Amino acid sequence: MTISLKHLAGTALLCIAPTGLSWAQQAVPFASGVPVAPTGLADQPLPPGPFTYKTGEGMDIRVSVLLRDIEYPHAMTWLPNGDMLFTQRRGLLRIVRGGKLDPKPIGGTPDSFYAGQSGGLGAVHGYMNVVLHPQFAQNKLVYLSYTKKVDAKTNAPAIIRGRFDGDKLVDVKEVFSSNTVRGALPFTLTADGMLWIATAGFTYDEAQDANALGGKVLRLKDDGSIPADNPFVGKAGMRPEIYTMGHRSILGFAQHPQTHEMWITEMGPNGGDELNVLKPGRNYGWPLVSLGRTYPGPWQAKVNEPTHAGFEPPVVYWTPSISVTGIAFYTGDKLAKWKGDIFVGGVRTGEIPGTGRLDRVLLNEKNEELRRETLLADLHQRIRDVRQGPDGLIYIATDEPKGAILRIEPVK
């Protein structure tokens, strides 16, 4: 029973409510153990643009729409001549030549399995990352991750490489595949010829088991073989491919331009997204520790409060979650006041669809956060990839059924 006492003047109202708080919105619908997200902000069309913004560092920017109505663009890279390659999740590798989209997809690419818009854990992404070999100018090798059809009922993430002849991939070979891992398969290649691969961790047995590939960062040579200096090589009961363990769902890789350490974006549950620096042999704690909550509400951490004690802590974290995706260090001169900053994409904030954004993070020389700024949130787009282009500008891919490639440049 609620007792209300109202002053005669009508200026104050005191309500004593029952302890059950039955008036609050608490009994929300669930599906598969996860609250069903509200859709009031979702599926908003991207306006024509361009868009002009003032930013926190006092630098005005213009955001132009280079390509629109592209179904689920996922990842971008650039050829030495400035042409852009990008993937579409349905299973297409596309090329932008001289600023114009070639209507014909790149040939010679594998068939893939695809299941529409998806997140990290449990997702069936179709085509995912596309990366050039560090010596592309000499060997013309392009690497592509995708969801491979194994048979009528089974699929598995895989990475292939092929030589790009200008129109198609030839001499295509598989360099990695595993039937024991699922979900997204982001990867990158570094100048030393190392292939870095992230696998999603669904369970404790995957992420915390050094004899399982799930929930790990793997480090291979560019041909898929195992480097002799990996931290678990020669150790009983440990997979030699593993570089780090205890991961949930990594969606982005970026190598620090000065230290050359590998940084990752790692999606948490309800909160607890992380920006991590990879250190050989370290355990990043999933699912034992997290700065997020489980989707029904309780803390994810298996102790009295969230902590990373005994595990490698994040450099930056997001609570509430922004569902982190791509990552880029900005090293150019065109956006001078952002030089050295980290850019992280997100597909939704606080479990509300339609709230994707780009975050700019400024760290000091000790990798301690000084400030961060949210950009492009008013566009209501799922931001999947962020890259610095060869022209020193920032490019964005939006993960939408009518997706887009955006470019960020200074207002002159």
C-alpha positions as CSV (number, residue, x, y, z in Angstrom):
1,M,0.0,0.0,0.0
2,T,1.3,3.5,-0.8
3,I,0.5,6.5,1.5
4,S,0.6,10.0,-0.1
5,L,0.8,13.2,1.8
6,K,0.3,16.4,-0.3
7,H,0.6,20.0,1.0
8,L,-2.4,22.1,0.4
9,A,-0.3,24.5,-1.7
10,G,0.5,21.7,-4.1
11,T,4.3,22.3,-3.8
12,A,5.4,19.0,-2.3
13,L,4.4,15.4,-2.6
14,L,5.7,12.7,-0.3
15,C,5.2,9.1,-1.3
16,I,6.0,6.1,0.9
17,A,6.2,3.1,-1.4
18,P,6.3,-0.6,-0.5
19,T,9.7,-2.1,-0.4
20,G,9.1,-4.2,-3.4
21,L,9.4,-1.1,-5.7
22,S,6.5,-2.6,-7.8
23,W,6.1,0.7,-9.6
24,A,9.5,0.5,-11.3
25,Q,10.3,-1.2,-14.7
26,Q,12.0,-4.3,-13.5
27,A,10.2,-7.3,-15.0
28,V,11.6,-6.9,-18.5
29,P,11.3,-9.7,-21.1
30,F,14.3,-12.1,-21.5
31,A,15.4,-14.2,-24.4
32,S,18.0,-16.9,-23.9
33,G,18.9,-15.4,-20.5
34,V,19.5,-11.9,-21.9
35,P,17.1,-8.9,-21.4
36,V,15.4,-8.1,-24.7
37,A,16.8,-4.7,-25.8
38,P,14.4,-1.8,-26.5
39,T,14.4,-0.6,-30.1
40,G,13.2,3.0,-29.7
41,L,16.6,4.4,-31.1
42,A,17.4,1.6,-33.5
43,D,17.3,1.5,-37.3
44,Q,17.7,5.2,-37.9
45,P,18.7,6.0,-41.5
46,L,22.0,7.8,-42.0
47,P,21.3,11.4,-43.1
48,P,23.0,12.6,-46.4
49,G,25.8,14.6,-44.7
50,P,28.4,16.0,-44.6
51,F,28.3,16.6,-40.9
52,T,30.3,19.2,-39.0
53,Y,31.2,19.0,-35.4
54,K,33.1,20.9,-32.7
55,T,35.3,18.7,-30.7
56,G,36.8,18.8,-27.2
57,E,40.3,19.6,-28.3
58,G,39.1,22.7,-30.2
59,M,39.4,21.2,-33.7
60,D,36.3,21.3,-35.9
61,I,35.8,18.2,-38.1
62,R,33.8,17.3,-41.1
63,V,32.4,13.8,-41.6
64,S,31.6,12.9,-45.2
65,V,29.7,9.9,-46.5
66,L,31.9,8.2,-49.1
67,L,29.7,5.2,-49.7
68,R,26.2,4.5,-48.5
69,D,23.6,1.7,-48.7
70,I,26.4,-0.9,-48.5
71,E,25.1,-4.0,-46.7
72,Y,27.1,-4.7,-43.5
73,P,30.6,-3.4,-44.4
74,H,33.0,-4.9,-41.9
75,A,36.6,-4.1,-42.3
76,M,38.8,-1.9,-44.5
77,T,42.4,-1.7,-45.8
78,W,44.3,0.1,-48.5
79,L,46.5,-1.0,-51.4
80,P,49.8,0.9,-52.0
81,N,48.2,2.9,-54.8
82,G,45.5,4.2,-52.5
83,D,42.6,2.0,-53.6
84,M,40.5,0.6,-50.7
85,L,39.5,-3.0,-50.1
86,F,36.7,-3.7,-47.8
87,T,34.6,-6.7,-46.8
88,Q,30.9,-7.2,-46.6
89,R,29.6,-9.8,-44.1
90,R,27.4,-11.6,-46.7
91,G,30.6,-12.8,-48.3
92,L,31.9,-10.1,-50.6
93,L,35.3,-8.5,-51.0
94,R,35.0,-5.1,-52.6
95,I,37.4,-2.5,-54.0
96,V,37.1,1.3,-54.3
97,R,39.2,2.4,-57.3
98,G,40.1,6.1,-57.6
99,G,37.3,7.0,-55.1
100,K,34.6,5.0,-56.9
101,L,33.2,1.6,-55.9
102,D,33.8,-1.1,-58.5
103,P,30.4,-2.7,-59.0
104,K,32.0,-6.1,-59.5
105,P,33.2,-7.9,-56.3
106,I,36.8,-9.3,-56.1
107,G,36.7,-12.8,-57.5
108,G,38.4,-16.0,-56.3
109,T,37.1,-15.6,-52.7
110,P,35.6,-18.5,-50.7
111,D,31.9,-19.2,-50.0
112,S,31.0,-18.3,-46.4
113,F,28.2,-18.9,-43.9
114,Y,26.4,-15.7,-42.8
115,A,23.6,-15.0,-40.3
116,G,22.8,-11.3,-40.5
117,Q,23.6,-8.6,-37.9
118,S,25.5,-10.1,-35.0
119,G,27.8,-9.3,-32.1
120,G,30.8,-11.1,-30.8
121,L,30.1,-14.3,-28.9
122,G,28.1,-16.8,-30.9
123,A,28.0,-14.6,-34.0
124,V,28.1,-16.0,-37.5
125,H,29.8,-13.2,-39.3
126,G,30.4,-14.3,-42.9
127,Y,33.4,-12.3,-44.1
128,M,35.3,-10.4,-41.4
129,N,38.8,-8.9,-41.5
130,V,40.9,-8.2,-44.6
131,V,44.6,-7.5,-44.1
132,L,47.5,-7.1,-46.5
133,H,50.7,-8.9,-46.0
134,P,53.5,-6.6,-44.8
135,Q,55.4,-7.3,-48.0
136,F,52.3,-6.9,-50.2
137,A,54.2,-4.7,-52.7
138,Q,56.4,-7.7,-53.5
139,N,54.1,-10.8,-52.9
140,K,50.6,-9.3,-53.5
141,L,49.2,-11.5,-50.7
142,V,45.8,-10.6,-49.1
143,Y,44.5,-12.3,-46.0
144,L,40.8,-12.8,-45.2
145,S,38.9,-14.2,-42.2
146,Y,35.5,-15.7,-42.8
147,T,33.0,-18.3,-41.5
148,K,33.7,-21.5,-43.5
149,K,31.0,-24.0,-44.5
150,V,32.3,-27.3,-43.3
151,D,29.1,-29.3,-44.2
152,A,25.4,-28.8,-44.3
153,K,25.2,-28.5,-40.5
154,T,28.6,-27.2,-39.4
155,N,30.6,-24.1,-39.9
156,A,34.0,-22.9,-38.6
157,P,36.0,-19.7,-38.6
158,A,39.0,-19.7,-41.0
159,I,41.7,-17.5,-42.5
160,I,42.8,-17.7,-46.1
161,R,45.4,-15.9,-48.1
162,G,45.6,-15.4,-51.8
163,R,47.6,-13.4,-54.4
164,F,45.7,-10.3,-55.7
165,D,46.0,-9.9,-59.4
166,G,44.0,-6.7,-59.6
167,D,40.6,-8.4,-60.1
168,K,40.6,-11.6,-58.1
169,L,42.5,-13.7,-55.6
170,V,44.6,-16.6,-57.0
171,D,46.6,-19.4,-55.4
172,V,44.2,-19.2,-52.4
173,K,45.4,-21.3,-49.4
174,E,44.0,-21.8,-46.0
175,V,46.4,-20.7,-43.2
176,F,44.1,-21.3,-40.2
177,S,40.8,-23.0,-39.3
178,S,39.4,-24.7,-36.2
179,N,36.2,-26.6,-35.6
180,T,36.6,-26.0,-31.9
181,V,36.2,-22.2,-31.9
182,R,33.2,-20.1,-32.8
183,G,32.2,-16.5,-33.3
184,A,34.3,-13.6,-34.6
185,L,37.9,-14.2,-35.9
186,P,39.6,-10.9,-36.0
187,F,43.3,-10.9,-36.9
188,T,46.2,-8.8,-38.0
189,L,49.7,-9.1,-39.5
190,T,52.7,-7.3,-38.2
191,A,55.9,-6.2,-40.0
192,D,57.8,-9.2,-38.5
193,G,55.6,-11.6,-40.4
194,M,53.5,-12.6,-37.4
195,L,49.8,-13.5,-37.7
196,W,47.8,-12.6,-34.6
197,I,44.4,-14.2,-34.3
198,A,41.7,-13.8,-31.6
199,T,39.2,-16.5,-30.7
200,A,36.1,-16.0,-28.6
201,G,35.8,-17.5,-25.1
202,F,32.3,-18.9,-24.4
203,T,33.1,-20.8,-21.2
204,Y,35.6,-21.2,-18.4
205,D,36.8,-24.4,-20.0
206,E,37.6,-22.6,-23.2
207,A,39.1,-19.3,-21.9
208,Q,41.0,-20.7,-18.9
209,D,42.2,-24.0,-20.5
210,A,45.6,-23.7,-22.0
211,N,45.0,-26.8,-24.0
212,A,41.9,-25.2,-25.8
213,L,42.0,-22.6,-28.5
214,G,38.8,-20.6,-27.4
215,G,39.3,-17.4,-25.5
216,K,42.8,-16.9,-26.7
217,V,45.1,-14.7,-28.8
218,L,47.1,-17.0,-31.1
219,R,50.4,-16.0,-32.7
220,L,51.4,-17.8,-35.9
221,K,53.8,-17.2,-38.7
222,D,52.3,-15.7,-41.9
223,D,52.0,-19.3,-43.4
224,G,50.1,-20.6,-40.3
225,S,53.1,-22.4,-38.7
226,I,54.0,-21.9,-35.0
227,P,56.8,-19.6,-34.0
228,A,59.4,-21.2,-31.8
229,D,59.4,-18.3,-29.3
230,N,55.7,-18.5,-28.4
231,P,55.3,-18.6,-24.6
232,F,53.8,-22.1,-24.3
233,V,55.9,-23.9,-26.9
234,G,57.2,-27.2,-25.5
235,K,55.1,-27.0,-22.3
236,A,52.9,-30.1,-21.6
237,G,49.1,-29.6,-21.8
238,M,49.5,-26.2,-23.4
239,R,48.7,-25.3,-27.0
240,P,51.9,-23.8,-28.6
241,E,49.8,-21.5,-30.8
242,I,48.6,-19.5,-27.7
243,Y,50.1,-16.1,-26.9
244,T,47.6,-14.9,-24.2
245,M,44.5,-16.5,-22.6
246,G,41.5,-15.6,-20.6
247,H,39.7,-13.5,-23.2
248,R,36.0,-13.1,-23.9
249,S,35.5,-11.5,-27.3
250,I,38.2,-9.5,-29.0
251,L,37.1,-7.4,-31.9
252,G,40.1,-5.2,-32.8
253,F,43.9,-5.3,-33.0
254,A,46.3,-2.4,-33.3
255,Q,50.0,-2.3,-32.9
256,H,51.4,0.7,-30.9
257,P,53.3,2.9,-33.3
258,Q,56.2,3.4,-30.9
259,T,56.4,0.5,-28.5
260,H,55.2,-2.0,-31.2
261,E,53.1,-3.8,-28.4
262,M,49.9,-5.3,-29.6
263,W,46.7,-3.7,-28.2
264,I,43.2,-5.2,-28.4
265,T,39.6,-4.1,-27.9
266,E,37.7,-6.8,-25.9
267,M,34.0,-6.8,-25.5
268,G,32.7,-7.4,-22.0
269,P,29.3,-8.6,-20.9
270,N,26.9,-5.9,-19.6
271,G,29.7,-3.4,-19.0
272,G,33.4,-4.1,-18.7
273,D,34.6,-3.6,-22.2
274,E,38.4,-3.5,-22.2
275,L,41.4,-2.0,-24.0
276,N,44.3,-4.4,-23.2
277,V,48.0,-4.6,-24.0
278,L,49.1,-8.1,-24.8
279,K,52.0,-9.6,-22.8
280,P,53.3,-13.1,-23.7
281,G,51.8,-15.9,-21.6
282,R,49.6,-13.6,-19.5
283,N,46.0,-14.4,-18.4
284,Y,43.4,-11.7,-18.8
285,G,40.9,-13.3,-16.5
286,W,37.7,-14.1,-18.4
287,P,35.3,-15.3,-17.1
288,L,36.6,-15.1,-13.5
289,V,37.1,-11.4,-13.4
290,S,35.4,-8.5,-15.2
291,L,34.4,-4.9,-14.5
292,G,31.0,-5.7,-16.0
293,R,27.8,-7.4,-14.9
294,T,26.2,-10.5,-16.3
295,Y,23.2,-9.7,-18.6
296,P,20.6,-10.5,-15.9
297,G,22.3,-8.0,-13.5
298,P,24.8,-9.5,-11.0
299,W,28.5,-8.8,-11.2
300,Q,30.4,-11.1,-13.5
301,A,33.4,-11.4,-11.1
302,K,33.5,-14.5,-8.9
303,V,34.5,-12.5,-5.8
304,N,32.7,-9.9,-3.6
305,E,33.4,-7.0,-6.0
306,P,34.8,-6.5,-9.5
307,T,38.6,-7.0,-9.6
308,H,41.5,-8.1,-11.7
309,A,43.7,-9.3,-8.8
310,G,45.9,-12.0,-10.0
311,F,45.2,-11.3,-13.7
312,E,46.3,-8.8,-16.3
313,P,44.2,-5.6,-15.8
314,P,42.8,-3.5,-18.6
315,V,44.4,-0.2,-19.6
316,V,41.0,1.4,-20.3
317,Y,37.5,0.0,-19.6
318,W,34.0,1.0,-20.4
319,T,31.1,0.6,-17.9
320,P,28.4,0.8,-19.2
321,S,29.6,-1.1,-22.3
322,I,29.8,0.5,-25.7
323,S,30.3,-2.9,-27.3
324,V,33.8,-2.1,-28.5
325,T,34.8,-3.0,-32.1
326,G,37.7,-1.6,-34.1
327,I,40.7,0.3,-32.8
328,A,43.3,2.6,-34.4
329,F,46.2,4.8,-33.2
330,Y,46.1,8.1,-35.0
331,T,49.6,9.0,-36.2
332,G,48.8,11.5,-38.9
333,D,49.2,15.3,-39.2
334,K,45.9,16.2,-40.9
335,L,44.0,16.0,-37.5
336,A,46.9,17.4,-35.6
337,K,45.3,17.8,-32.2
338,W,44.4,14.1,-32.1
339,K,47.9,12.9,-32.9
340,G,48.8,10.0,-30.6
341,D,45.2,9.4,-29.5
342,I,43.4,6.0,-29.7
343,F,40.1,5.6,-31.5
344,V,37.7,2.8,-30.6
345,G,34.4,2.0,-32.3
346,G,31.3,0.8,-30.6
347,V,28.0,-0.7,-31.8
348,R,25.8,0.1,-28.9
349,T,26.0,1.8,-25.5
350,G,24.4,0.6,-22.3
351,E,22.6,-2.3,-24.0
352,I,20.5,0.2,-26.1
353,P,20.5,-0.4,-29.9
354,G,20.9,2.7,-32.0
355,T,23.6,4.1,-29.7
356,G,26.8,3.3,-31.6
357,R,29.6,5.8,-31.3
358,L,33.3,6.5,-31.8
359,D,35.4,7.1,-28.7
360,R,38.7,9.1,-28.6
361,V,41.0,8.2,-25.7
362,L,44.0,10.2,-24.6
363,L,46.6,8.4,-22.5
364,N,49.8,9.8,-20.9
365,E,53.3,8.3,-21.4
366,K,52.6,5.7,-18.8
367,N,49.4,4.5,-20.6
368,E,47.2,6.1,-17.9
369,E,43.9,7.6,-19.1
370,L,43.7,11.4,-19.1
371,R,40.4,11.9,-20.9
372,R,38.1,10.5,-23.5
373,E,35.6,12.0,-25.9
374,T,32.5,10.5,-27.6
375,L,32.0,11.3,-31.3
376,L,29.3,10.6,-33.9
377,A,26.8,9.3,-31.4
378,D,24.0,11.5,-32.9
379,L,24.3,9.5,-36.1
380,H,22.9,6.4,-34.3
381,Q,25.1,4.0,-36.4
382,R,26.8,0.8,-35.3
383,I,30.5,1.6,-35.8
384,R,32.3,-1.6,-36.8
385,D,35.7,-0.5,-38.1
386,V,38.0,2.5,-37.6
387,R,41.2,3.0,-39.6
388,Q,43.7,5.7,-40.5
389,G,43.8,6.0,-44.2
390,P,47.0,6.6,-46.3
391,D,45.9,10.2,-46.6
392,G,46.2,10.8,-42.9
393,L,42.4,11.0,-42.4
394,I,40.1,8.7,-40.3
395,Y,37.7,6.2,-41.9
396,I,34.7,4.5,-40.4
397,A,32.7,1.5,-41.5
398,T,29.1,1.3,-40.1
399,D,27.7,-2.1,-39.3
400,E,24.2,-1.6,-40.7
401,P,21.9,-3.3,-43.3
402,K,22.3,0.0,-45.2
403,G,25.9,0.6,-44.0
404,A,28.3,3.3,-45.0
405,I,32.0,4.2,-45.3
406,L,32.6,7.6,-43.6
407,R,35.6,9.9,-43.6
408,I,36.7,12.3,-40.9
409,E,38.7,15.4,-41.9
410,P,39.4,18.8,-40.5
411,V,37.3,21.8,-41.3
412,K,39.5,24.1,-43.2
